[in-house]
């Protein structure tokens, strides 16, 4: 088994309730650091599982068992240059050179805030580019795609359950 790190943003429970933390612990979220920020419930998981999909599905289920609603999975797919540097374990200066085209070719273009001082890139596209350059392993690309697709599925009625069932049926049963 491997350890996987990700965050679930949740809602629907009163952080002031006496049993707030106990509910998550009893539901199986004992491997998550729990906090409340700007009214959102933040669960930072360090989950041992057979695979990343298995870790994500089991954490999703445990958060629901606690009575909370999963709103979002992180790490988010929109990233700044600093985020890219952190996730790839490279310096921000190196990533800036990639983005400017001064150190490598065809770095993905920003997808949001393109004209601002702090543009955002799609982490899936950046991870793919870095994988092709042998700067990241394939599991980074796979995990990025899964998180992005899961967040899209969360926006649809019954979308996340269908997403997990369709894409990871064999993975989850194992």
N, C-alpha and C positions, 0 to 999 in steps of 0.2 A: 504494500500500500504506500501511496505517496501522499504528501501534504499539499493542499491547494489553498491559495489565499485569494479571497474576494470579499466584497461587501454587499450586503443587502440593505436597501433603504425601505423602511416599512412605516405603516401608519395604523390607526385604528384602536390603539390602546392608550389608556391614560397613564403617562409616566409618573404621575403623583399617586397612583394606586399603591396600596401597601404591598400587594403581591406582584407588582410589575416585573421585577427582575426574576423572581421565582418562577413565573409562568414560562419564561424563555428557558430557564435552566431545566425545568421539569419536562419541557417539550423536546429537549435534546440539543439545545443551543449552548451547551456548556463549553463549546470550543469557540465561542464568539465573544469578543469584547463589545459590550453594550454601552451605547451612549445616546443622548438626545441632543440634537443640534437643530436650531431654528424650527422646532416643533416636529422634526422627523426623527424616527427611531433608526439608529444606525447600528448594524450588527456586522462587525469585522470578523470574518471567519478565518480560521486556520484549521481546515477540515481534512482529516485523513480519509481517503477513499480509494477505490480501484482506479478511478479516472476523474477528470475534471467534470464531465457531465453528471456522473454519479454524485459527486460532491455538491454540485449546484442543485440538483433535484432533491437530494436529501435535506439540504439546508432550507430550500423553499418549503418543503413539506413541514419541517420542524417549526419554521416561523409561523406557518398557517395553524399548526397545532396549538401554538401559544395564543392564538386568537388575533394575530395581526394580519394585515394585508400587505403583501409585497408590492412595492411601488416601482422599484428600480434595482437593477444589478449594476455593480461597479467592479472593475474599473470601466469607466465610461469609454465609448469609442471616439468621442471628440477630445482631442489632445492638443496641448500647446507644445512649443519647442521644449520647455522645461519638463513637461510630462514625458515627451518622447525620450529625452535624455535620461530621465529617471528609470523608465521602463526598459530601456535598452542598455542601461549601465554604461552610458557614454557621457562625455561632457556636453554641456549646452553649446559650447563653441563648435564642437565637431558637428553637432546636429544643425546648427546655423549654417555652416559651410555646405552641408548636404542640401538644405532648403534653398540656398542661394545658387546652387548648381556649381559651386566652386570645388566640390570634392565628391565627384560621382555625378552620374547623369540620371535624368528622369525621376528625380525625387517627386513623390506625389504633390499635387497642388493643394493648397488649403481648401476646405469645403465650407467653412463658416467664418464670418468676420473677416472676409478676404481683404477688404480695404482698410481694416483697422490696424492699430499698432500691435494687437495681439490676436493674429489669425489662429484658426483651429484646423487641425488635420484629422482625417479619418484614421484611427489607429489600425484598423484592419488593413487598409491600403499601405500605410507606412510599415507595418510589420511584414507584409508580403514583400515589399521592396527590400527591407533589411534582410529578410530570409534569403532572397535571391542573391544578395551580396554576401551571404554567409555571416551576417552580423547578429542574427537571431535564430533560434531554433524553431522548427515547425510547430512545436506545441504552443508557442506564443501566438502564432497566426491562428491556429485552431481555437484556442481559448478566446481570442479577440472576436472571432466570427460568432462563436456560441453566445457570448455575452451580448453582442449587438443584436443577434436574432432573437434572443430571449427578451430583450427590452422592447423590441418591436411587437413581439407576441403578447407582452403584458398590456399593450394598448387595445387589444381586441377582446371581445367577450369570449371566454373560454379559450383564448388564444394560447396562454402559457401551458395549460394542460395538454392541448392538442400538440403544441410544439414539442413538449417533452415526450409525449407518447409516440409521435410520428418519427422524430429524429433519433431518439435514444432508447427505443423499446428494447432492443437486444442488449444495449449497454447497461441499462438499469436492471434488467432481470439477472444479469450475471452477478 
